[in-house]
Amino acid sequence: MRTMVLTGIRKIEMIDRSQPEIKNADDVLIKIKSVGVCGSDVHYFTEGKIGSQVVEFPFAVGHECSGIVVETGSSVTHVKPGDLVAIDPSIHCGTCDQCLSGRPHTCRNNRFLGCPGQIEGCLSDYIVMPESTCFPLGASFNPTTAALIEPLTIGTYSVELAKTNFQDKTIGIFGAGPIGLSVLLVLKTQSTSRIFCYEPLEFRQKKAIQLGADFAINPFSEDAFATTERQEPLLLDIVFECSGDQKAVDDATRVLKPGGKLVLVGIPPEAKYTFDMDLMRRKEIAIQNVRRQNHCMDKAIELVSNGLPVDQMVTHHFSPEETQQAFDLVASYQDGVIKAMIDFS
């Protein structure tokens, strides 16, 4: 079968591997149909690592995917051959303290698709995953929309972690890539006040406005604080930082009002941020980190079933043979790219 693997920094090659087989009673053999190129995949592509997670080449990345069930193990009852499924890329043990306390996303023994040292990614014709990670979808879903469920769960969970009644709250989102736009889409199902999006790329600003942001601000050509203050003199209640950029964190702390909350969703390339603790302390800003998602697959599926236009983030489609081009495009923000999909036949 075809498998796309990283063979070096900014190098992807197609190789031939044996098709995986069902080994456990709860295994599901899945023919991959669509894979989204995620920002974390691009970190591995451009830097070979995310923090302590370092790629050993060759390695297949990819974790945002959908597929058709081909075969199931003897104990599988939730899905059947022919089903289109969205896939939760995280496999938890179910027995550690984190799993037993309702936090499978921080499982002590977690294994994640496309994560170095854990599981090879989904940029392959076939993968095998446990039944617990497979979510069957109705006829209204297509493979592209199904693959977008995974990034939408990040937006869904991020909004949940804000732990607030959004009624009349003023909101900021730094970064209008797929995760920032996922946060925006979920927020638009809430009764928020005005939503500010901070994004340097004009085509992403336009997409944010199209999807419901009230303001799109370029923080590199405008003063984020001054521009925000003109519109909201009391500043913002909550900011979702979705870019992984140090400047975004600096600006976020400035545009938050005293008692505000900063939700950190993005992944910084060097796995570190610095904070102006004088400002943070004086404003008494609360910080919430986001670790992937927790129990949000069904919630994201319901949102899309009810009409959430998640597919409007998609700008490009590629074949598996064009995976190198897809990653080059996303890594360099070329051609108005927001979400690139790799479509398997």
N, C-alpha and C positions, 0 to 999 in steps of 0.2 A: 504494500500500500504506500501511497505518497505521504511523506512527512516532511514538513518544513522545519529546519533546525538552524539555530544560530551556530555559526562556525567561527566567529570572531566578532570584534567590534564592528558594527554596521555591515555585517555579512550574514546573509541567509541563503541556504542552499536546500534544494529538494533532494531527499534521499529515499531509498526504498527500504521499508521495514516490514517485518512480518505482521500480519493482522493480529491484534490481541484476541485472547480467548477468554471465555467465561471460566472462572476457577472456583468462585464461591457461590453459595446458594442465592445470595442477594445481589449478584452481579447483573448488570445490564449492558449488552453490547449495543453501541450507538453508532450509526452512520452519520458523520458530521455533515451538516447542511450549510451553516453560516457561522462565521467567527468575526467578532469585532476586534479591531486593533485598539488596545487600551494603553493609557499613558504609562502604566507600570511595565507593560511589554516593551514600550519604547525606551524606558530607563535601562532595561537589560540589553536592548539593541544598541544604544548609544554609549552606555557606561559599563555594561557587563555586570551590574550589581544594583541592588537597592539596600543601602546600609550594609548589614552583615550578610545579606543574601547574595552570594557571589556565584555567577554562572561558571560551570565547568563545561567547556565546549567539547563536542557538539551538544546542543540542548534545544528542545522544542518548547517555545513559550506559547501563550494563548490560554485564556480562561473564560472569555465571554463567548458562549457558543450555544447552538441549538442543533438538534439532530433527530433522526428517525430511529426508533427502537427496532433492532433487527432480531435480537434473541434475548431471552431472560433466563436467569437461574431458577432453580426449582422452588424457591420460597417467594419469588416475586409475585405480588398480586396487584400492585398499584399502577403498573404500566404494562402494556402488551405490545407485541410486534406491530409496527405500522403507526404507532403513536408519534406525533411530533412533541418533543419535550424541550423545555428550557432546563438548563443544567446549573445547579449550584456548584461552583468549582471547589467548595470547601468540604473536606471529609473529616468528620470528628469521630472520636472514639466512643463517646456515649457513656464512659465510665469514670472519667476523671472528675475532680472537684468542680472544674469549670462547666463541664457538660451537665453535671448533676445539679448545678445551681442555675441552669438556664442560660449559660453563656457558651454554647458550642463554638462560636466564632473565635473564642480565645482558648479553645481546647488545648490542653497540654501536649497532646499528640496529634495536633492538626496536620493534615496533608492537603496541599492546595495545588490545583492544576497550574502547570507552568511556573511553579516556584522552585528555584534551585534546591537540590537536596531533598525534594519532596515527591512531586509527580511530574512527569513530562507533560507538556501542554497539549492543547486540543487542535493544533494546526496539523491535523492528520485526517485521513479518510475515515478512520474508526478509532473509537476509544471505548474503554470499559469503565463504568462508574457504578457505585452502589445505588440500589433502588432509592435510598433516602435522598439522593441528590437530584433525582429526576422528577420533573413536574410536568405532567401531561397538559396539553393545551387544546382549546376548542378550535372549531373550524374557522373562526375569525382571525386566527393567528397565521402568519407566514413565517418562514425560517428567519428572515431578517428581524422582524419584530420580536420573535422568540429569543433571539440572541441578545437583544437589547434589554431583556428583563434583568439580567445580572447587573449591568451598570445602574439601571433604574433602582435596584434594591439599595444601592449605596446612597442615592438621593433620598429614598424613602426612610432609611435608617438614620441618616444625618438629621432629617427634619424631626424624627421621633426623639433623637437624643437632645434636641434643643429643650425638650421638656417644658413646654410653655403653651399657653393658650395664645394662638397667633392673632386673635381678634385685635385688629387695629395696630398691630406691631409694625414698626418700620424695619425693613430687612436690607442687608447688603450681601451680595455674592461676589467674591473675587474669583475671576476666571469663568469664561463662558465656553469652555470645552464641554465634552459630553457629561462629565460629572457635575459641573456647575449648572449646566442646562437641565440635568436630571433633578437637581435640587430645586431649580426654578419651576419646573413642571409640577413637582409635588406641592410646592408652596402655593401654586395657583389653584390648588384644590382647597386651600385654607382661606379664611377671611382676613387676610393680612391688610395692612395699609400699603404704602408705596414700597416698591422693591427697586433697589439700586444695583446695577450690575457694573462691575469695574473690569474692563477688558481692553487691552491695547490693540487688538486686531479688529479692524473695522467690520469685516464680514461676520465676525462672531458677535460684535455689538448689534448688528442688524438682526441676527438670528435671535438674540436675547430679547430684543424689542418685539420681534414677531411672535415669540412664545410668551410674552406677557410682562416683561420687565418695564417699569415706568421710566427709568433713566438708564442710559448706557454711557459710562464715563471712561475715558482713556487716562489711566493714572500716570502715564508717562508724559503726556502732553498737557494735562490739567493737574491742578492741585486737588487731590481727592478730598482732602478735608474741607477746603474752601468751597469747592463745588457742592459738596454734600450739605455743608452748613447753610448755604444760600437757600436750598430747598427744604431742609429740615433743621431749623435753628437748634433744636434740642438733640440732634444727632440720632443715631440708630440704636434700636433695641438689641438686635442680633445680627451677627455677621458670620457667614459661612465662607471660610477660606478654602477654595477648591483648586488653587493653582500650584501650590507647593513652592511659592516664591517668597523670599525674605521681604522684599519691598511690600508685598501684599499684606504680610503680617504686620509690618510697621504701619501701613496705612489703615489697616483694620482697627488697630488699637486707638488710632486717632479719631476715626469716624464713629466709634462706639460711644454711647452716652455713659455716664456713671451708672454702675450697676448692670451694664450690658453683658452680653455673653458672646464669646468667640468660639465658634465650632470649627475645629481643624480637620479638614477632610483631605486636602492635598498632601502629596508626598514630596518633601524637599529632596533634591538630588543628593545632598550631602548628609541627609538624615539628621539635620540639626537646624534649629531656629535660635535666634537671640531675641530677647524681649526687653523693651524699655520698662524696667520694673518700677521706676519712679512713676511713670504714667499709669501702668497697670495697677499699682497699689493705690494711687490716689483716686482712680476711677473705680476701684474694686471690681475689676473685670473678671468674670468667671471664664475658665477655659474648659472646653469639652473636646477630647480626642475622639476620633471615629476609627474603629477597626472593622473594615469591610462591612458586613451586615449581619443582623441577628434576627431570625424569624421573619424576614420581610419578603421572601419569594412569593408567597401567596398574596400578600398585600400588593406587591408590584403587578402581579398578574391581574388582580382585580381592577387596579387603576387603568391598565391598558384595555381590559375588557370593557370598561366603562367609557372608553373614548380618549384616554390620555394620548396625545399625538407624539409618542416617543420616537416614531420613525422619521419625524421631521428633522432630527439631528443628523440623519445619514446624508452624506454628500457624495460618497464615492463607493464604487464596487470594483473588486478585483477578483481574478481567478487565483487558485493556489499557485500556479506558475508565476504569478505576478506579485508574490508576497514581498519580495525585496523592494519592488517599486512602491508597494503600499506603505511599508515601514519608512522608506526614504521620504515619502510624501508627508506622512504624519509627523516625523521627527523634525522636518524643516518647515512645517506649517504652510506648505505650498498649495496653490490652486484653490484657495478657499476651503480647505479641508476642515471638517469638524469631526465626523465619525466615518471612518473607512471600514468597509466590510469585505471579508474574503469569502466568496461563495463557492461551495463545493457542489459538484454535479451529483 
